[in-house]
Amino acid sequence: MCCGEKEEEEKCLVKEEGRKIRRVIEENEREEEECAVVMLEMRKSKRKMKGGKYKRLFGRRRKKKEEKI
């Protein structure tokens, strides 16, 4: 921290707070990018899983309806 008059100390405090805020913002941006990548991977894997599940479910339902008639 800077030493001296109050005005200088206030300027230094503002600078330090600005640096802290920038760091936090940069960290958040990195986390958001990582999250976006993970979410895309999750969507891809979910689509694959859902495709298989839905095909199975709808296939079975059609067979059951045909049997009832």
C-alpha positions as a LaTeX table, in Angstrom:
\begin{tabular}{lrrr}
\hline
Residue & $x$ (\AA) & $y$ (\AA) & $z$ (\AA) \\
\hline
Met1 & 0.00 & 0.00 & 0.00 \\
Cys2 & 1.04 & 3.59 & $-0.54$ \\
Cys3 & 1.86 & 5.72 & 2.42 \\
Gly4 & 1.33 & 9.44 & 2.77 \\
Glu5 & $-1.65$ & 11.70 & 2.54 \\
Lys6 & $-5.23$ & 10.47 & 2.58 \\
Glu7 & $-5.77$ & 11.30 & $-1.09$ \\
Glu8 & $-2.81$ & 9.12 & $-2.13$ \\
Glu9 & $-4.03$ & 6.27 & 0.07 \\
Glu10 & $-7.51$ & 6.52 & $-1.41$ \\
Lys11 & $-6.07$ & 6.40 & $-4.94$ \\
Cys12 & $-4.04$ & 3.34 & $-4.03$ \\
Leu13 & $-7.06$ & 1.64 & $-2.47$ \\
Val14 & $-9.09$ & 2.31 & $-5.59$ \\
Lys15 & $-6.29$ & 0.86 & $-7.76$ \\
Glu16 & $-6.01$ & $-2.26$ & $-5.61$ \\
Glu17 & $-9.79$ & $-2.77$ & $-5.63$ \\
Gly18 & $-9.77$ & $-2.36$ & $-9.41$ \\
Arg19 & $-7.07$ & $-5.02$ & $-9.71$ \\
Lys20 & $-9.01$ & $-7.38$ & $-7.45$ \\
Ile21 & $-12.18$ & $-6.83$ & $-9.46$ \\
Arg22 & $-10.30$ & $-7.47$ & $-12.73$ \\
Arg23 & $-8.89$ & $-10.70$ & $-11.33$ \\
Val24 & $-12.34$ & $-11.85$ & $-10.25$ \\
Ile25 & $-13.80$ & $-10.99$ & $-13.64$ \\
Glu26 & $-11.00$ & $-12.85$ & $-15.44$ \\
Glu27 & $-11.50$ & $-15.89$ & $-13.21$ \\
Asn28 & $-15.26$ & $-15.82$ & $-13.85$ \\
Glu29 & $-14.70$ & $-15.61$ & $-17.60$ \\
Arg30 & $-12.36$ & $-18.61$ & $-17.49$ \\
Glu31 & $-14.87$ & $-20.59$ & $-15.44$ \\
Glu32 & $-17.68$ & $-19.65$ & $-17.83$ \\
Glu33 & $-15.61$ & $-20.82$ & $-20.81$ \\
Glu34 & $-14.85$ & $-24.11$ & $-19.06$ \\
Cys35 & $-18.53$ & $-24.48$ & $-18.16$ \\
Ala36 & $-19.58$ & $-23.83$ & $-21.75$ \\
Val37 & $-17.25$ & $-26.55$ & $-22.99$ \\
Val38 & $-18.54$ & $-28.99$ & $-20.38$ \\
Met39 & $-22.15$ & $-28.12$ & $-21.19$ \\
Leu40 & $-21.58$ & $-28.73$ & $-24.89$ \\
Glu41 & $-20.05$ & $-32.11$ & $-24.11$ \\
Met42 & $-22.97$ & $-32.94$ & $-21.81$ \\
Arg43 & $-25.51$ & $-31.97$ & $-24.49$ \\
Lys44 & $-23.79$ & $-34.17$ & $-27.04$ \\
Ser45 & $-23.71$ & $-37.15$ & $-24.69$ \\
Lys46 & $-27.32$ & $-36.54$ & $-23.57$ \\
Arg47 & $-28.49$ & $-36.44$ & $-27.18$ \\
Lys48 & $-26.85$ & $-39.77$ & $-27.82$ \\
Met49 & $-28.39$ & $-41.28$ & $-24.69$ \\
Lys50 & $-31.83$ & $-39.80$ & $-25.29$ \\
Gly51 & $-31.84$ & $-40.97$ & $-28.89$ \\
Gly52 & $-31.36$ & $-44.56$ & $-27.75$ \\
Lys53 & $-33.87$ & $-44.32$ & $-24.91$ \\
Tyr54 & $-36.59$ & $-42.69$ & $-26.96$ \\
Lys55 & $-36.19$ & $-45.12$ & $-29.82$ \\
Arg56 & $-36.56$ & $-47.99$ & $-27.39$ \\
Leu57 & $-39.56$ & $-46.47$ & $-25.62$ \\
Phe58 & $-41.44$ & $-45.53$ & $-28.74$ \\
Gly59 & $-40.64$ & $-48.86$ & $-30.36$ \\
Arg60 & $-42.09$ & $-50.73$ & $-27.38$ \\
Arg61 & $-45.19$ & $-48.55$ & $-27.21$ \\
Arg62 & $-46.01$ & $-49.18$ & $-30.84$ \\
Lys63 & $-45.67$ & $-52.91$ & $-30.36$ \\
Lys64 & $-47.96$ & $-52.87$ & $-27.31$ \\
Lys65 & $-50.64$ & $-50.90$ & $-29.16$ \\
Glu66 & $-50.54$ & $-53.31$ & $-32.05$ \\
Glu67 & $-50.90$ & $-56.27$ & $-29.68$ \\
Lys68 & $-53.94$ & $-54.73$ & $-27.95$ \\
Ile69 & $-55.75$ & $-54.20$ & $-31.24$ \\
\hline
\end{tabular}
